[in-house]
Amino acid sequence: MRSMKSQQQHGRTKALNTEEIQQRFIAFLRQRGHRVTQERLHVLSAALQRTDHFTADELYQSMLQHGWHVARATVYSTLELLTECGILVQHHFGRGARYELADKLPEHDHLICTQCGHIVEFQEKILRDIQQKISESLGFVPLKHSFQIFAVCSDPQHCSHKEHSHQK
């Protein structure tokens, strides 16, 4: 099993083409009849800078800290649009919605501590094999899957992640 952290350290993350992503979002907004506003583009830009699994409120707070004044409702509605557009993926890890960039990493799965909220990304070939086998046996072609393991840190009393539980 490969932890995604080791892949990130070895440079195997996908390089983001922010201009291409922005143009894709603008085209999506126009196609759906939504206005292209500076506020929506600021939310996109802030989301593209994130490397973690973030909530709407975490993104909103970070935008305020960086001097971007956008309404909280705009952040929430723009995150929904970015998810519909396929730029972000929304996850429900038991503590509300969290987002991550769809293009940032190869397909991966998540291990979530139910006590401190720490999230570990990993890849396991056997899960891809199972996805393929089940899909084929039932007459489907697999596109993607989502697998989440909910667990607790091995030493919950002395969990080193509690101090950094905001970093998901």
C-alpha atoms as one frame of an Amber mdcrd trajectory, in Angstrom:
protein
   0.000   0.000   0.000   1.305   3.433  -0.892   0.614   6.490   1.196  -0.082
   9.526  -0.956   2.326  11.511   1.232   5.234   9.469  -0.118   4.060  10.122
  -3.678   3.786  13.860  -2.987   7.320  13.872  -1.587   8.611  12.135  -4.718
   6.963  14.612  -7.086   4.234  12.357  -8.439   1.415  14.820  -8.008  -0.214
  16.219 -11.118   0.871  19.724 -12.043  -2.103  22.057 -12.037  -2.682  24.246
 -15.062  -4.523  27.022 -13.243  -5.231  29.000 -16.425  -6.824  25.958 -18.066
  -8.886  25.244 -14.942 -10.036  28.863 -14.770 -11.076  28.816 -18.434 -12.954
  25.546 -17.864 -14.814  27.113 -14.921 -15.666  30.261 -16.898 -16.999  28.160
 -19.788 -19.044  26.087 -17.316 -20.537  29.219 -15.721 -21.480  30.715 -19.098
 -22.929  27.425 -20.355 -25.138  27.205 -17.260 -26.191  30.854 -17.449 -24.290
  31.949 -14.323 -22.457  35.234 -14.095 -18.663  35.187 -14.176 -17.729  37.364
 -11.195 -14.421  38.326  -9.621 -15.663  36.846  -6.339 -16.233  33.414  -7.922
 -12.816  33.557  -9.569 -11.245  34.498  -6.209 -12.876  31.460  -4.599 -11.502
  29.294  -7.412  -8.037  30.778  -6.969  -8.112  30.214  -3.200  -9.298  26.612
  -3.680  -6.512  25.940  -6.194  -3.946  27.002  -3.592  -5.146  24.401  -1.081
  -3.325  21.100  -0.724  -5.532  19.687   2.028  -9.133  18.542   2.479 -10.836
  21.807   3.372 -14.264  22.938   4.497 -16.116  25.931   3.100 -15.537  27.792
   6.366 -11.807  27.027   6.329 -11.581  28.396   2.799 -13.630  31.455   3.760
 -11.405  32.168   6.798  -8.239  31.733   4.762  -9.571  34.128   2.114 -10.296
  36.739   4.783  -6.781  36.327   6.178  -5.353  36.946   2.715  -7.426  40.091
   2.234 -10.040  38.686  -0.141 -13.427  39.986   0.934 -16.028  37.555  -0.354
 -19.368  36.776   1.248 -19.570  33.431   3.033 -22.638  32.543   0.922 -20.594
  33.155  -2.236 -17.914  30.743  -1.005 -20.525  28.036  -0.342 -22.349  28.512
  -3.650 -19.108  28.689  -5.637 -17.830  25.475  -4.040 -21.039  23.791  -5.209
 -20.456  25.085  -8.733 -16.799  23.987  -8.678 -17.961  20.521  -7.625 -20.590
  20.376 -10.388 -17.916  21.470 -12.859 -15.614  18.645 -11.753 -12.831  20.900
 -10.479 -13.428  19.908  -6.858 -14.537  16.670  -5.260 -16.793  16.824  -2.227
 -16.306  14.254   0.534 -18.366  13.501   3.623 -15.998  12.196   6.260 -18.494
  12.375   9.125 -17.713  15.980  10.059 -19.497  17.862   7.301 -18.463  18.405
   3.705 -14.786  18.639   2.795 -13.367  19.453  -0.602 -10.218  18.602  -2.518
  -9.014  19.320  -6.024 -10.131  16.644  -8.449  -6.947  16.913 -10.520  -4.372
  17.207  -7.740  -3.552  13.522  -7.317  -4.139  10.182  -8.968  -7.216   8.235
  -7.873  -6.855   7.537  -4.173  -8.771   6.528  -1.077  -9.029   7.884   2.451
  -8.425   6.693   6.005 -10.129   8.997   8.524  -9.636   9.086  12.292 -13.072
   9.496  13.872 -11.581  11.073  17.004  -9.140  13.704  15.750 -10.267  13.979
  12.118  -6.833  13.261  10.635  -7.079  12.099   7.004  -4.550   9.880   5.255
  -4.688   9.398   1.490  -3.529   6.061   0.118  -3.527   3.882  -2.976  -4.018
   0.130  -2.943  -3.880  -1.835  -6.180  -6.168  -4.568  -4.848  -9.006  -2.025
  -4.586  -8.597  -1.149  -8.278  -8.610  -4.870  -9.095 -11.793  -5.420  -7.067
 -13.461  -2.442  -8.776 -12.600  -3.920 -12.170 -13.690  -7.472 -11.281 -17.044
  -6.482  -9.763 -17.864  -4.069 -12.588 -17.065  -6.618 -15.295 -18.954  -9.443
 -13.560 -22.083  -7.278 -13.432 -21.746  -5.987 -16.997 -20.360  -2.524 -16.231
 -17.276  -0.566 -17.160 -15.756   1.041 -14.046 -15.155   4.779 -14.115 -14.076
   5.548 -10.568 -14.763   4.570  -6.994 -14.765   6.049  -3.516 -13.442   4.101
  -0.551 -13.215   5.449   2.977 -11.981   3.705   6.094 -13.123   5.178   9.393
 -10.774   4.267  12.237  -9.043   5.710  15.303  -5.382   6.574  15.689  -3.387
   3.737  17.236  -2.831   5.713  20.481  -5.842   8.043  20.863  -4.677   9.325
  24.279  -1.420  10.649  22.821  -2.512  11.379  19.261  -0.044  13.734  17.593
  -2.694  14.783  15.073  -5.003  16.416  17.647  -2.839  19.541  17.723  -3.054
  19.767  13.933  -6.555  18.409  13.415  -7.459  21.461  11.327  -4.963  20.219
   8.733  -6.949  17.585   6.817
